[in-house]
Amino acid sequence: MSSASPSAGGIEKPRLSEQEKKSNHIASEQKRRQAIREGFDEIADIVPGYKGQGRSEAIVLQGSTAYLRSLLAERHRLVQQARERGIDTSPFELDDQTMKIAAAHAANEENKSKPRR
């Protein structure tokens, strides 16, 4: 078996050693992890209460989903309010699944704000 393989141009290209393959894999994995960290940092900068804090990725994800649900609930409330005033809201419609999530969250938030007996 040859230690080189022909490339598209017909020129023999030396194969990588096991150490070179391992080094390339490690570098790729480090680059992937760094991209994930940077993505979580961007999310933390956007979601209120997370900017510049040391936190786990799980906490950022939980906070992000809670924040998105609250935005959907607020949007749902505003669209309902517009409908009640006779405003055409068809350009602002979301798919059924998203609307169900928003409506459920809105109802949950409404129940939380009601005083308990």
N, C-alpha and C positions, 0 to 999 in steps of 0.2 A: 504494500500500500504506500502510495506516495505521500510525502509530507507537505505537498502543495496541491492546490486545486486550481484548475483553469478558470479565469474570470471571463466576463462577456467579451473582452477584447482579445482573448486567447493568451494573455500573459499569466504566467503562474504566480499565484498569490500564496504566500506562506500561511499555514494554518496557525491559529492561536494556540499557545501552550495552555495547559490546564490553569496555571497561575494567572495568565493574562485573561482567560475566560472568567475566572473567579474575581479578579480585580474589576473587570468590566461590569460584572453582575453587581458587585458591591457598590460601585459608583452609580449605576442605574437605580439601585434601591435607595441610596442616599438622596438622589435627585427626586425620586418619587415621594419620599417622606418629607422632604423640604417643601415640595409643591403642596402637599396636604397641609402641613403646618401653616404655610402662607395663606392657604384658602381658609383655614379656621381663624386665622388672625383677621382676615378681611370680614368674615362673618361676625366675629366678636366686635369689630369696629362699627358695624351697622346695627346690631341688636343692642337696644338700650340696656345699660348696666353691665356690660361685659368688656367694654373697651379698656385695654391696658391692664387687665387683671390676670393674674396667674390662674388658670383653670384647666380642667380636663376637657378633652374633646367631647366626651359624653355629656358634660354639663352644657357646653356650647350648643350641641345638637338639641338637647331638651329645651334650653332657653329659646333657641331659634324656632323650634316648632310651636312653642307656646306663643311666641311673638307673632308668627305668621297666622296662627289661629285667631289671635286677637285682632289682627288687621283684617282678616276675612270677616270676622264677626262685625267689626265696625263698618266695613264696606257693605255687608248685608243690611245692617241697620240703616245706613244712608240710602241704599237703593229702595228699601221698603218705604222710607220716609218720602222719597221722591215719587214713588208710585201713588202713595196716599195723596199727594198734591197734584196728581194727574200728569206727571212728567213721564215721557216715554223713556223707559230704561232698557229697551231692547239692545242698544249698542253696548250695554254694560253687563250683559248676561254672561254667566260662567257655566261650565258644564255641570250636569246634574250631580255628579259625585262631589265636586268642590262646593256646590251650593248646599248639599246635605251636611257636609262638614261645617260649613260656616253657620248654617241655621242651628245645628246642634250646639256649637260653641256659644252662639249668641244666647240660646235658651239657657245654657249652663251659667253664663255670666249674669244673665237676668235673675236666675234663681239665687245666685250668690249675693246679689245686691239687695234682695228682699229681706226685710227683717224677719227673724225667726220668732215664733211664739213660744 
